[in-house]
Amino acid sequence: MTPDELKLRLRKFSGRIIKMVDKLPNTISGRAIGSQIVRSGTSPGANYRAACRAKSDKDFINKLKIVEEELDETEYWLDVIADSELIKPDLLTELKRETGELLAIITKSIITKREKMGDA
């Protein structure tokens, strides 16, 4: 996957998160969790773009680690939403799958870059 393809995939992921958040109930918990996941679920795309403009390999890895952390947090909030049935769990299956795939891509990218740097 090229950097441009991953940028597009992360941007589409952000859009899917936004649409999902808009389906959360207008309750105290729905609003609170929605605020959390909309931040964690839309930031990976922006942070990946920043990583692509990194000034060094170490800067690149540090920025990718932020993407990894935000995707992991998004995965957590999706689990909370499913567990509490704020949205029916079966309606979250594809979004959870995509979160896991993106997390795996970013994690592998970090490992690969570290290996190339001799930091593995």
Secondary structure as UniProt FT lines:
FT   HELIX           3..21
FT   TURN            22..23
FT   HELIX           28..52
FT   HELIX           57..83
FT   TURN            84..85
FT   HELIX           89..92
FT   HELIX           93..117
//
